[in-house]
Amino acid sequence: MQAEDDESLHQQRPGQLFNPPLVHCVTVASCGNILGCASEDGRVHMMRIGSGSKLEQQGAIKAHSQGASQAHFVGFLSHPYWLVTGGNDSHVALWDVSKHPVVSPEGKPQGTAPQHRKRRSKAKRKEQTQNKEETAQQEKEADEEEEAAAEKVTDKPGPKLSIKHSDKVNWLCPALLKGVPSVMVADQSCSLTVYPLSQL
């Protein structure tokens, strides 16, 4: 039974060559706690890391129809959460992920003020213990639902800029060239291609 459960959790997606998908490139936003991983399943998996290197939230964007070979945060645009991606589908895309749930999570409820201890009867203490157990179970279920929602793939909105390149993308390098925001693309040919990002 356990083996069947494990298999169902890691089923292969169409177009995916490895299980789990092979990571081609890892990028970190300038804030230092948002990571992006371009992977063979065409997605850019995103993670927010909290204190103590603890994974706080994860999600993904469906960036390419084939493997996503490159993902790089672009630090010189209007905010640090612009992400440029390239893939085996011969596309280069620029994404604004500033509103993605991993980058900008919804506000969590603030903690309640500590309660003062009072003398309670044995029956009341037993009832409160049961209530605490029920509350803890409800909080656990809510956390599991929140994690499941965070792992969902965000397909909308699409990229802010999409460029059809002539060949599959092997490498990307965002750069300011003579003051113009650009991305340099290396493919299987012996020359580099430069695309301006000033079309935004």
C-alpha positions in Angstrom: 0.0 0.0 0.0 2.8 2.4 0.9 4.6 1.8 -2.4 1.4 2.5 -4.3 0.9 5.8 -2.4 4.5 6.9 -3.2 4.0 6.1 -6.9 0.8 8.1 -7.1 2.6 11.1 -5.5 5.4 11.1 -8.0 3.6 10.3 -11.3 5.3 11.5 -14.4 3.8 14.4 -16.3 3.6 14.4 -20.1 6.9 15.6 -21.5 8.8 15.0 -18.3 11.9 12.9 -18.7 12.8 12.3 -15.1 10.9 11.8 -11.9 11.3 14.2 -10.0 12.0 16.6 -12.8 15.7 17.4 -13.5 16.7 20.9 -12.3 18.6 22.8 -15.0 19.2 26.1 -13.3 18.7 27.8 -9.9 18.4 31.5 -9.3 18.0 33.6 -6.2 16.2 37.0 -6.0 18.2 39.9 -4.6 16.1 39.7 -1.3 17.9 36.5 -0.7 15.0 34.3 0.3 13.1 33.7 -3.0 14.5 30.9 -5.1 13.6 29.8 -8.6 14.4 26.4 -10.2 14.1 25.9 -14.0 13.2 22.2 -14.5 12.7 19.6 -17.2 8.9 19.6 -16.7 8.7 23.1 -18.2 8.0 24.7 -14.9 9.9 27.2 -12.8 9.5 26.0 -9.2 9.6 28.8 -6.7 10.4 28.6 -3.0 10.4 31.1 -0.1 12.9 30.3 2.6 12.3 31.6 6.1 14.4 31.9 9.2 16.7 28.9 10.0 16.7 27.9 6.3 13.2 26.6 6.7 11.0 26.2 3.6 8.0 28.4 4.2 6.2 28.1 0.9 6.5 26.7 -2.6 4.8 26.9 -5.9 5.4 27.0 -9.6 4.7 28.7 -12.9 4.2 26.8 -16.1 6.8 28.6 -18.1 7.5 26.4 -21.1 5.9 23.6 -23.1 9.1 21.7 -23.0 12.0 21.7 -20.4 12.8 25.1 -18.8 16.5 25.3 -19.3 17.1 28.7 -17.7 15.6 31.1 -15.1 17.3 34.2 -13.8 15.9 37.0 -11.6 16.6 40.4 -13.2 17.8 42.9 -10.5 18.0 46.0 -12.7 14.3 46.4 -13.7 11.6 48.2 -11.7 11.6 45.6 -8.9 13.7 42.5 -8.0 11.0 40.0 -8.9 11.3 40.1 -12.7 12.2 36.6 -13.9 13.5 35.8 -17.4 13.2 32.2 -18.5 14.3 30.2 -21.5 13.4 26.7 -22.6 13.8 23.8 -25.0 10.6 25.1 -26.7 12.8 27.9 -28.2 11.0 30.6 -26.2 12.4 33.4 -24.0 9.9 34.9 -21.6 9.9 37.7 -19.0 7.6 37.2 -16.0 6.5 39.6 -13.2 6.3 37.2 -10.3 5.9 40.0 -7.6 2.3 39.0 -7.0 3.0 35.2 -7.1 1.8 33.6 -3.8 5.3 32.5 -3.0 6.7 36.0 -3.3 3.8 37.9 -1.9 1.8 35.6 0.4 -1.5 36.6 1.8 -1.3 38.0 5.3 -1.4 35.4 8.0 -3.5 36.1 11.1 -1.7 37.7 14.0 -1.1 35.6 17.1 -3.4 36.2 20.0 -2.4 37.8 23.2 -1.3 35.5 26.0 -4.1 34.5 28.4 -3.7 34.9 32.1 -3.8 31.7 34.2 -6.7 31.2 36.5 -7.6 28.4 38.8 -9.9 25.9 37.1 -11.7 22.9 38.1 -10.5 19.4 37.0 -13.5 19.0 34.6 -12.8 22.4 33.0 -9.2 21.6 32.5 -10.1 18.3 30.8 -12.6 20.1 28.6 -10.0 22.7 27.6 -7.4 20.0 26.9 -9.9 18.3 24.5 -10.7 21.7 22.9 -6.9 22.4 22.5 -6.5 19.0 20.8 -9.5 19.7 18.4 -8.1 23.2 17.7 -4.6 21.8 17.0 -6.1 19.2 14.6 -8.1 22.0 12.8 -5.0 24.1 12.6 -3.0 21.2 11.2 -5.7 20.5 8.6 -5.8 24.2 7.7 -2.0 24.2 7.3 -2.1 21.1 5.0 -4.8 22.8 2.9 -2.7 26.0 2.7 0.4 24.0 1.7 -1.6 22.1 -1.0 -2.8 25.5 -2.4 0.7 26.9 -2.3 2.0 23.9 -4.4 -0.6 24.5 -7.1 0.8 25.7 -10.4 0.1 29.3 -11.2 -0.7 29.5 -14.9 -2.0 33.1 -15.0 -1.2 35.8 -15.8 1.2 34.9 -18.6 4.6 36.4 -19.3 4.9 40.1 -19.8 7.1 39.5 -22.8 7.5 36.4 -24.9 10.1 36.0 -27.6 10.2 33.2 -30.1 13.9 32.3 -30.5 15.3 30.3 -33.5 16.6 27.4 -31.5 16.4 25.8 -28.0 17.8 28.0 -25.3 21.0 26.7 -23.6 21.8 29.8 -21.5 20.5 33.3 -20.7 22.3 36.2 -19.2 20.3 39.4 -18.3 22.5 42.5 -18.7 22.4 46.3 -19.0 24.0 47.0 -22.4 24.7 50.7 -22.9 21.9 51.4 -20.4 19.4 49.2 -22.2 17.9 46.3 -20.2 18.6 43.2 -22.3 18.9 39.5 -22.3 21.7 37.6 -24.0 20.8 34.2 -25.3 23.1 31.3 -26.1 21.8 28.4 -28.2 23.4 25.5 -30.1 24.9 27.9 -32.7 28.2 29.6 -32.3 26.8 33.1 -31.9 24.9 35.0 -29.1 21.6 36.8 -29.6 20.7 39.9 -27.7 17.0 40.9 -27.1 16.2 44.3 -25.5 13.7 44.1 -22.6 12.8 47.8 -23.1 9.5 46.7 -24.8 7.8 46.6 -21.4 
